[in-house]
Amino acid sequence: MGIVLCLQTHGSLLNWQPLVHALVTDGGFQPDGMFVRLPPHSTEVITEAFQRGVLKLFVERELFEPEVLRQPEAG
């Protein structure tokens, strides 16, 4: 199993627009060569967990104020 992430920090107008592009395998190979798929997952749950983790890191590094963690998602 594996994952490759690429962080994009700006949009086409050079505005601040953090975004992560990800390539993620949907399983892995056993020693005998048989491919085993991972069970289905909720993209929404994984996305929210990742966003919360990044926001927490930014607050810990004092890049954002702690109130950001308590604000509901806009949009």
C-alpha positions in Angstrom: 0.0 0.0 0.0 1.2 3.5 -0.6 0.4 7.2 -0.9 1.9 10.1 -2.8 0.9 13.6 -1.8 1.6 16.9 -3.5 0.9 20.2 -1.8 -0.3 23.1 -4.0 -0.3 26.4 -2.2 -1.7 28.8 -4.8 -4.3 29.0 -7.6 -3.9 30.1 -11.2 -4.1 33.8 -10.1 -1.3 33.2 -7.5 -3.8 33.6 -4.7 -3.5 31.5 -1.5 -5.3 28.3 -2.1 -3.9 25.4 -0.2 -4.7 22.1 -1.8 -3.4 18.5 -1.6 -3.3 16.2 -4.6 -3.2 12.5 -3.6 -2.5 9.2 -5.3 -3.6 6.4 -3.0 -3.5 2.7 -3.7 -6.7 0.8 -3.1 -5.0 -2.2 -1.6 -1.7 -4.1 -1.4 0.0 -7.3 -2.5 0.5 -10.3 -0.2 3.8 -12.2 -0.3 2.2 -14.8 -2.6 1.4 -12.0 -5.1 -2.4 -11.9 -4.4 -3.8 -8.4 -4.4 -6.0 -7.5 -1.5 -8.4 -4.5 -1.7 -8.9 -2.2 1.2 -12.5 -1.8 2.4 -14.5 1.2 1.0 -14.0 4.4 2.8 -15.8 7.7 3.2 -14.0 10.5 1.3 -15.9 13.1 3.3 -14.7 11.6 6.7 -11.1 11.4 5.5 -11.2 15.0 4.1 -12.5 16.4 7.3 -10.0 14.5 9.4 -7.2 15.8 7.2 -8.5 19.4 7.3 -8.7 19.3 11.1 -5.2 17.9 11.4 -3.8 20.6 9.2 -5.7 23.4 11.0 -4.4 22.0 14.4 -0.9 22.0 13.1 -1.2 25.6 11.9 -2.6 26.6 15.3 0.2 24.8 17.1 2.8 26.6 15.0 1.0 29.9 15.7 0.1 30.5 12.1 -3.7 30.6 12.9 -5.5 31.7 16.0 -7.2 28.9 18.0 -10.7 30.2 17.2 -10.2 28.8 13.7 -10.6 25.2 15.0 -14.0 26.1 16.5 -15.4 27.8 13.4 -17.9 25.8 11.2 -16.7 25.1 7.7 -17.7 27.9 5.3 -19.5 27.0 2.1 
